[in-house]
Amino acid sequence: MNHLRRLILGEQGLVVLFVVAFAAVALLVPNFFTERNMLGLLQSVVTIGIVSGSMMLCLASRDFDLSVGSTVAFAGMAAVMGSNMTGSVTLGVGLALLAGLVVGTVNGVVIARLRINALIATLATLQIVRGLALIASNGRAVGVNEPGFYTIAQTVVFGIPAPVWVMVVCLAAFGFVLNRTVFGRNVLAVGGNPDATRLAGVDVVRTRIWIFAIQGVMCGIAGVLLASRITSGQPNAATGLELSVISACVLGGVSLAGGRAAISGVVVGVLILGIAENAMNLLNIQAFYQYLVRGLILLLAVMLDNLRSRALRRS
């Protein structure tokens, strides 16, 4: 029994859960294990995957960011409108990254420098940034005028869409940062014990601001890719993204109490969410029930995090 408990709560348990879920869905859901559906599955998790990498750092440092969905939509709007106004896709993409960077930096300064609770601060930003996106577009979708903007999501490299490669590179980069750099170790230290980290000479405030700034840039990248894929800037895009991203991270072993994270777990968490949604779509399950399943997955993730934390305290 103890061995089974350790397996379920450890990183191996998450891999086992993923393998079991994948095998079950492949056997029970028609047309799931086909090349076309596999590529569609990977494309469907691009937005969650890219933002999950930076959210991992945010949660590992004992912070929250509930504004990611609004920032992704706002950045997508900025990319489309910037491209349309200047006639340059490059300038549009640059504007989207700048918009994400500004939102993320503002979040970081408000939370770390002004010491406002992260949950409240980013909840406010969620509303403000979504409002800015709606105001800028008069509440309507903005069509793409530059043909080059479509090619961002339509480009295929070695048979795999470019956005999937972007997600893979981003996740690999975050894995490297977390495990192989001083910044990554500082992030975990800040989440584990911020006071001790401060006494050790780490600038905790600056580290937290950098984390939110990176989070904003990742939202900018995700916003550009999403807008290119849906061929328009949608002010209501990515609604509820924050819950999916947090679910993927916590399901992947990132502690809500900070100080613990692994990119491999986050990748598996993202894929589990993608498989669940993909299977429900293939089975034509109504959207009402899909909300129910997403909520249950989030609840399961939080329960697993609680059990992991208890197990660590006992050991």
C-alpha positions, 0 to 999 in steps of 0.5 A: 500500500505504501509503495502504491501511494509513493508511486501515485504521488511521485513523478512516476505516478504521473507518467503512469497516469498519462500512459494509462489515460492515453492507452484507454482513450486510444482503445475506446475513442474512434479515430483518436490514434491517427496522425491527423488527430495527433497533430490536432491534439498537439496544436490544441495544447500550444497555448496552454503549453507555452503559458504553462512553462512560465506559470511553472516559474510563477507558482514555484515562486509562491505566486499566482497569475490569473491574468494570462487569458486576458493577456493572451487575448490582448496580445493577439489583438495587438498583433493583428491591429499592429500588422493591419496598421503598419503593413508589417507582420514583424512590427505587429508581432513586436507590438504583441510581445511588448504588450505582454511584457508591459502587462507582466512587468506591471503585475510584477511591480504591483505584487513584488514592489507594492506588496499587493496579494498576487491573487487580487492583483492579477484578478484585477489585471484580468478585468483591466486587460480584457476591458482594454482588448474589448475597448480597442476592438469595440467588442468585435473580432478584428480580421487579418489584412496581412497574408503573411500573418496567416503563415505564422500558424500555417507553416509546417516544419518536418511535417509538424506545424510551426506553433508546436515547435515553438511550444517544444522550444519554449518548454525545453528552454524553461526546463533548462532555466529551472534546472541549469541556471542560477535564476532557476535555483533562485526561483525555487528558493524564493518559493521555498523560503523567501526570507532565507533567500533574501538573507542569502543575498538574492534580490527577491523583489527583482526575481519576482518581477522578472518572473512576471515579465517573462510570463507576460512575454510568453502570453504575447507569443501565445497570443500571436500564435492563437490569433494566427491560427484563428485568423483574427484578433478575438477580444474574448479569446483564451477565456478561462485559460488561467484555470487550464494552465494552473491545472496542468502545472499542479497536475504536473507536480508544481506545488501551490505552496512554492519551492517545487516544480519539474518541467517533465511533470508540466509537459505530462500535465499539459498532455493529459488536459489535451487528451481529455479535451480531445477525447470529449470532442471526438465523442461529441460531448456537449460543452456543458459536460466539458466544463464539468470535467475541467473542474474535476481535473482542477480539483483532482490536481489540487488534491494531489498537490495537497497529498504530495505536500503532506507526504513531503512533510512526513518524510 
